[in-house]
């Protein structure tokens, strides 16, 4: 019996959060553009992806190395 109550409580809480998210999405209540609710006009602070080359472990030589 207690397991059923806990299960329905978890399902109800999850449904409330899902409903809240859908409501905020449809009504435009969130101030941000993503899930973090951050301001989209800010300059991104992340750095560009690193360019990294990996050594050739296959043992084959590139044809341009002739």
KOLGU-4560 file (N, C-alpha, C; in nm, 3 decimals, padded with zeros to 5 digits):
<recs>
<n_xx: 00.082 n_yy: -00.120 n_zz: 00.000 ca_xx: 00.000 ca_yy: 00.000 ca_zz: 00.000 c_xx: 00.086 c_yy: 00.126 c_zz: 00.000 mol: A seq: 1 type: UNK>
<n_xx: 00.190 n_yy: 00.126 n_zz: 00.084 ca_xx: 00.279 ca_yy: 00.241 ca_zz: 00.092 c_xx: 00.355 c_yy: 00.261 c_zz: -00.039 mol: A seq: 2 type: UNK>
<n_xx: 00.389 n_yy: 00.152 n_zz: -00.106 ca_xx: 00.459 ca_yy: 00.161 ca_zz: -00.234 c_xx: 00.371 c_yy: 00.229 c_zz: -00.339 mol: A seq: 3 type: UNK>
<n_xx: 00.242 n_yy: 00.199 n_zz: -00.337 ca_xx: 00.151 ca_yy: 00.261 ca_zz: -00.433 c_xx: 00.139 c_yy: 00.412 c_zz: -00.408 mol: A seq: 4 type: UNK>
<n_xx: 00.135 n_yy: 00.450 n_zz: -00.282 ca_xx: 00.126 ca_yy: 00.593 ca_zz: -00.249 c_xx: 00.251 c_yy: 00.666 c_zz: -00.296 mol: A seq: 5 type: UNK>
<n_xx: 00.367 n_yy: 00.607 n_zz: -00.271 ca_xx: 00.494 ca_yy: 00.669 ca_zz: -00.314 c_xx: 00.499 c_yy: 00.677 c_zz: -00.466 mol: A seq: 6 type: UNK>
<n_xx: 00.457 n_yy: 00.572 n_zz: -00.533 ca_xx: 00.457 ca_yy: 00.570 ca_zz: -00.680 c_xx: 00.367 c_yy: 00.680 c_zz: -00.735 mol: A seq: 7 type: UNK>
<n_xx: 00.244 n_yy: 00.693 n_zz: -00.684 ca_xx: 00.152 ca_yy: 00.796 ca_zz: -00.733 c_xx: 00.201 c_yy: 00.936 c_zz: -00.698 mol: A seq: 8 type: UNK>
<n_xx: 00.270 n_yy: 00.950 n_zz: -00.586 ca_xx: 00.327 ca_yy: 01.079 ca_zz: -00.549 c_xx: 00.437 c_yy: 01.120 c_zz: -00.648 mol: A seq: 9 type: UNK>
<n_xx: 00.522 n_yy: 01.026 n_zz: -00.685 ca_xx: 00.628 ca_yy: 01.053 ca_zz: -00.783 c_xx: 00.568 c_yy: 01.087 c_zz: -00.919 mol: A seq: 10 type: UNK>
<n_xx: 00.468 n_yy: 01.012 n_zz: -00.962 ca_xx: 00.403 ca_yy: 01.037 ca_zz: -01.091 c_xx: 00.336 c_yy: 01.174 c_zz: -01.090 mol: A seq: 11 type: UNK>
<n_xx: 00.270 n_yy: 01.210 n_zz: -00.980 ca_xx: 00.203 ca_yy: 01.339 ca_zz: -00.971 c_xx: 00.303 c_yy: 01.454 c_zz: -00.976 mol: A seq: 12 type: UNK>
<n_xx: 00.413 n_yy: 01.442 n_zz: -00.904 ca_xx: 00.516 ca_yy: 01.547 ca_zz: -00.905 c_xx: 00.576 c_yy: 01.562 c_zz: -01.045 mol: A seq: 13 type: UNK>
<n_xx: 00.604 n_yy: 01.449 n_zz: -01.111 ca_xx: 00.659 ca_yy: 01.456 ca_zz: -01.246 c_xx: 00.559 c_yy: 01.520 c_zz: -01.343 mol: A seq: 14 type: UNK>
<n_xx: 00.432 n_yy: 01.488 n_zz: -01.329 ca_xx: 00.330 ca_yy: 01.547 ca_zz: -01.416 c_xx: 00.318 c_yy: 01.697 c_zz: -01.392 mol: A seq: 15 type: UNK>
<n_xx: 00.330 n_yy: 01.739 n_zz: -01.267 ca_xx: 00.324 ca_yy: 01.883 ca_zz: -01.236 c_xx: 00.440 c_yy: 01.956 c_zz: -01.300 mol: A seq: 16 type: UNK>
<n_xx: 00.561 n_yy: 01.901 n_zz: -01.289 ca_xx: 00.677 ca_yy: 01.966 ca_zz: -01.350 c_xx: 00.666 c_yy: 01.969 c_zz: -01.503 mol: A seq: 17 type: UNK>
<n_xx: 00.618 n_yy: 01.861 n_zz: -01.562 ca_xx: 00.601 ca_yy: 01.859 ca_zz: -01.707 c_xx: 00.496 c_yy: 01.960 c_zz: -01.751 mol: A seq: 18 type: UNK>
<n_xx: 00.385 n_yy: 01.964 n_zz: -01.678 ca_xx: 00.281 ca_yy: 02.060 ca_zz: -01.710 c_xx: 00.329 c_yy: 02.203 c_zz: -01.695 mol: A seq: 19 type: UNK>
<n_xx: 00.406 n_yy: 02.231 n_zz: -01.592 ca_xx: 00.461 ca_yy: 02.365 ca_zz: -01.571 c_xx: 00.555 c_yy: 02.404 c_zz: -01.685 mol: A seq: 20 type: UNK>
<n_xx: 00.638 n_yy: 02.311 n_zz: -01.727 ca_xx: 00.731 ca_yy: 02.339 ca_zz: -01.837 c_xx: 00.655 c_yy: 02.367 c_zz: -01.966 mol: A seq: 21 type: UNK>
<n_xx: 00.555 n_yy: 02.287 n_zz: -01.995 ca_xx: 00.476 ca_yy: 02.308 ca_zz: -02.117 c_xx: 00.402 c_yy: 02.441 c_zz: -02.110 mol: A seq: 22 type: UNK>
<n_xx: 00.344 n_yy: 02.471 n_zz: -01.995 ca_xx: 00.272 ca_yy: 02.597 ca_zz: -01.978 c_xx: 00.365 c_yy: 02.717 c_zz: -01.998 mol: A seq: 23 type: UNK>
<n_xx: 00.483 n_yy: 02.712 n_zz: -01.938 ca_xx: 00.579 ca_yy: 02.823 ca_zz: -01.952 c_xx: 00.629 c_yy: 02.835 c_zz: -02.095 mol: A seq: 24 type: UNK>
<n_xx: 00.642 n_yy: 02.724 n_zz: -02.164 ca_xx: 00.685 ca_yy: 02.729 ca_zz: -02.303 c_xx: 00.578 c_yy: 02.792 c_zz: -02.392 mol: A seq: 25 type: UNK>
<n_xx: 00.454 n_yy: 02.751 n_zz: -02.374 ca_xx: 00.346 ca_yy: 02.800 ca_zz: -02.458 c_xx: 00.309 c_yy: 02.945 c_zz: -02.430 mol: A seq: 26 type: UNK>
<n_xx: 00.324 n_yy: 02.989 n_zz: -02.306 ca_xx: 00.285 ca_yy: 03.126 ca_zz: -02.271 c_xx: 00.402 c_yy: 03.223 c_zz: -02.278 mol: A seq: 27 type: UNK>
<n_xx: 00.524 n_yy: 03.173 n_zz: -02.297 ca_xx: 00.641 ca_yy: 03.261 ca_zz: -02.305 c_xx: 00.681 c_yy: 03.319 c_zz: -02.172 mol: A seq: 28 type: UNK>
<n_xx: 00.655 n_yy: 03.247 n_zz: -02.064 ca_xx: 00.688 ca_yy: 03.297 ca_zz: -01.930 c_xx: 00.836 c_yy: 03.292 c_zz: -01.900 mol: A seq: 29 type: UNK>
<n_xx: 00.911 n_yy: 03.204 n_zz: -01.965 ca_xx: 01.053 ca_yy: 03.197 ca_zz: -01.936 c_xx: 01.125 c_yy: 03.310 c_zz: -02.006 mol: A seq: 30 type: UNK>
<n_xx: 01.224 n_yy: 03.366 n_zz: -01.939 ca_xx: 01.293 ca_yy: 03.482 ca_zz: -01.994 c_xx: 01.411 c_yy: 03.445 c_zz: -02.083 mol: A seq: 31 type: UNK>
<n_xx: 01.452 n_yy: 03.320 n_zz: -02.080 ca_xx: 01.568 ca_yy: 03.279 ca_zz: -02.157 c_xx: 01.531 c_yy: 03.200 c_zz: -02.281 mol: A seq: 32 type: UNK>
<n_xx: 01.633 n_yy: 03.160 n_zz: -02.355 ca_xx: 01.609 ca_yy: 03.086 ca_zz: -02.478 c_xx: 01.628 c_yy: 02.937 c_zz: -02.460 mol: A seq: 33 type: UNK>
<n_xx: 01.685 n_yy: 02.897 n_zz: -02.349 ca_xx: 01.711 ca_yy: 02.756 ca_zz: -02.327 c_xx: 01.657 c_yy: 02.712 c_zz: -02.194 mol: A seq: 34 type: UNK>
<n_xx: 01.704 n_yy: 02.600 n_zz: -02.150 ca_xx: 01.653 ca_yy: 02.545 ca_zz: -02.026 c_xx: 01.714 c_yy: 02.613 c_zz: -01.904 mol: A seq: 35 type: UNK>
<n_xx: 01.820 n_yy: 02.691 n_zz: -01.924 ca_xx: 01.885 ca_yy: 02.755 ca_zz: -01.810 c_xx: 01.823 c_yy: 02.888 c_zz: -01.775 mol: A seq: 36 type: UNK>
<n_xx: 01.732 n_yy: 02.939 n_zz: -01.855 ca_xx: 01.666 ca_yy: 03.069 ca_zz: -01.836 c_xx: 01.766 c_yy: 03.183 c_zz: -01.828 mol: A seq: 37 type: UNK>
<n_xx: 01.871 n_yy: 03.174 n_zz: -01.907 ca_xx: 01.971 ca_yy: 03.280 ca_zz: -01.909 c_xx: 01.936 c_yy: 03.380 c_zz: -02.019 mol: A seq: 38 type: UNK>
<n_xx: 01.993 n_yy: 03.497 n_zz: -02.012 ca_xx: 01.967 ca_yy: 03.601 ca_zz: -02.110 c_xx: 02.043 c_yy: 03.570 c_zz: -02.237 mol: A seq: 39 type: UNK>
<n_xx: 01.974 n_yy: 03.563 n_zz: -02.349 ca_xx: 02.036 ca_yy: 03.524 ca_zz: -02.476 c_xx: 02.120 c_yy: 03.636 c_zz: -02.536 mol: A seq: 40 type: UNK>
<n_xx: 02.105 n_yy: 03.757 n_zz: -02.486 ca_xx: 02.179 ca_yy: 03.869 ca_zz: -02.543 c_xx: 02.322 c_yy: 03.875 c_zz: -02.493 mol: A seq: 41 type: UNK>
<n_xx: 02.354 n_yy: 03.798 n_zz: -02.391 ca_xx: 02.489 ca_yy: 03.799 ca_zz: -02.338 c_xx: 02.586 c_yy: 03.732 c_zz: -02.435 mol: A seq: 42 type: UNK>
<n_xx: 02.710 n_yy: 03.776 n_zz: -02.430 ca_xx: 02.814 ca_yy: 03.715 ca_zz: -02.511 c_xx: 02.847 c_yy: 03.578 c_zz: -02.453 mol: A seq: 43 type: UNK>
<n_xx: 02.855 n_yy: 03.475 n_zz: -02.536 ca_xx: 02.886 ca_yy: 03.343 ca_zz: -02.483 c_xx: 03.025 c_yy: 03.342 c_zz: -02.421 mol: A seq: 44 type: UNK>
<n_xx: 03.037 n_yy: 03.276 n_zz: -02.308 ca_xx: 03.164 ca_yy: 03.272 ca_zz: -02.237 c_xx: 03.245 c_yy: 03.148 c_zz: -02.269 mol: A seq: 45 type: UNK>
<n_xx: 03.187 n_yy: 03.056 n_zz: -02.344 ca_xx: 03.261 ca_yy: 02.934 ca_zz: -02.374 c_xx: 03.365 c_yy: 02.961 c_zz: -02.483 mol: A seq: 46 type: UNK>
<n_xx: 03.472 n_yy: 02.890 n_zz: -02.475 ca_xx: 03.579 ca_yy: 02.905 ca_zz: -02.574 c_xx: 03.547 c_yy: 02.820 c_zz: -02.696 mol: A seq: 47 type: UNK>
<n_xx: 03.608 n_yy: 02.851 n_zz: -02.811 ca_xx: 03.582 ca_yy: 02.771 ca_zz: -02.930 c_xx: 03.638 c_yy: 02.630 c_zz: -02.911 mol: A seq: 48 type: UNK>
<n_xx: 03.587 n_yy: 02.535 n_zz: -02.985 ca_xx: 03.635 ca_yy: 02.398 ca_zz: -02.970 c_xx: 03.783 c_yy: 02.388 c_zz: -03.008 mol: A seq: 49 type: UNK>
<n_xx: 03.851 n_yy: 02.301 n_zz: -02.939 ca_xx: 03.995 ca_yy: 02.285 ca_zz: -02.962 c_xx: 04.019 c_yy: 02.204 c_zz: -03.089 mol: A seq: 50 type: UNK>
<n_xx: 04.119 n_yy: 02.244 n_zz: -03.162 ca_xx: 04.161 ca_yy: 02.169 ca_zz: -03.279 c_xx: 04.272 c_yy: 02.074 c_zz: -03.234 mol: A seq: 51 type: UNK>
<n_xx: 04.244 n_yy: 01.948 n_zz: -03.237 ca_xx: 04.340 ca_yy: 01.850 ca_zz: -03.190 c_xx: 04.357 c_yy: 01.743 c_zz: -03.297 mol: A seq: 52 type: UNK>
<n_xx: 04.483 n_yy: 01.712 n_zz: -03.326 ca_xx: 04.507 ca_yy: 01.604 ca_zz: -03.421 c_xx: 04.556 c_yy: 01.482 c_zz: -03.345 mol: A seq: 53 type: UNK>
<n_xx: 04.515 n_yy: 01.368 n_zz: -03.391 ca_xx: 04.553 ca_yy: 01.243 ca_zz: -03.327 c_xx: 04.653 c_yy: 01.170 c_zz: -03.415 mol: A seq: 54 type: UNK>
<n_xx: 04.748 n_yy: 01.103 n_zz: -03.354 ca_xx: 04.847 ca_yy: 01.029 ca_zz: -03.434 c_xx: 04.782 c_yy: 00.912 c_zz: -03.506 mol: A seq: 55 type: UNK>
<n_xx: 04.838 n_yy: 00.878 n_zz: -03.620 ca_xx: 04.788 ca_yy: 00.765 ca_zz: -03.697 c_xx: 04.839 c_yy: 00.637 c_zz: -03.634 mol: A seq: 56 type: UNK>
<n_xx: 04.749 n_yy: 00.558 n_zz: -03.579 ca_xx: 04.787 ca_yy: 00.435 ca_zz: -03.511 c_xx: 04.768 c_yy: 00.312 c_zz: -03.598 mol: A seq: 57 type: UNK>
<n_xx: 04.730 n_yy: 00.331 n_zz: -03.724 ca_xx: 04.705 ca_yy: 00.218 ca_zz: -03.812 c_xx: 04.832 c_yy: 00.161 c_zz: -03.872 mol: A seq: 58 type: UNK>
<n_xx: 04.940 n_yy: 00.238 n_zz: -03.871 ca_xx: 05.064 ca_yy: 00.190 ca_zz: -03.929 c_xx: 05.075 c_yy: 00.218 c_zz: -04.077 mol: A seq: 59 type: UNK>
<n_xx: 04.970 n_yy: 00.267 n_zz: -04.139 ca_xx: 04.973 ca_yy: 00.299 ca_zz: -04.281 c_xx: 05.027 c_yy: 00.440 c_zz: -04.298 mol: A seq: 60 type: UNK>
<n_xx: 05.107 n_yy: 00.458 n_zz: -04.402 ca_xx: 05.158 ca_yy: 00.590 ca_zz: -04.430 c_xx: 05.064 c_yy: 00.661 c_zz: -04.526 mol: A seq: 61 type: UNK>
<n_xx: 05.054 n_yy: 00.791 n_zz: -04.510 ca_xx: 04.972 ca_yy: 00.873 ca_zz: -04.598 c_xx: 05.038 c_yy: 00.877 c_zz: -04.735 mol: A seq: 62 type: UNK>
<n_xx: 04.960 n_yy: 00.872 n_zz: -04.842 ca_xx: 05.014 ca_yy: 00.871 ca_zz: -04.978 c_xx: 05.086 c_yy: 01.000 c_zz: -05.010 mol: A seq: 63 type: UNK>
<n_xx: 05.056 n_yy: 01.108 n_zz: -04.942 ca_xx: 05.123 ca_yy: 01.236 ca_zz: -04.971 c_xx: 05.262 c_yy: 01.240 c_zz: -04.908 mol: A seq: 64 type: UNK>
<n_xx: 05.298 n_yy: 01.141 n_zz: -04.825 ca_xx: 05.429 ca_yy: 01.139 ca_zz: -04.761 c_xx: 05.535 c_yy: 01.069 c_zz: -04.844 mol: A seq: 65 type: UNK>
<n_xx: 05.510 n_yy: 01.038 n_zz: -04.969 ca_xx: 05.606 ca_yy: 00.963 ca_zz: -05.053 c_xx: 05.734 c_yy: 01.032 c_zz: -05.067 mol: A seq: 66 type: UNK>
</recs>
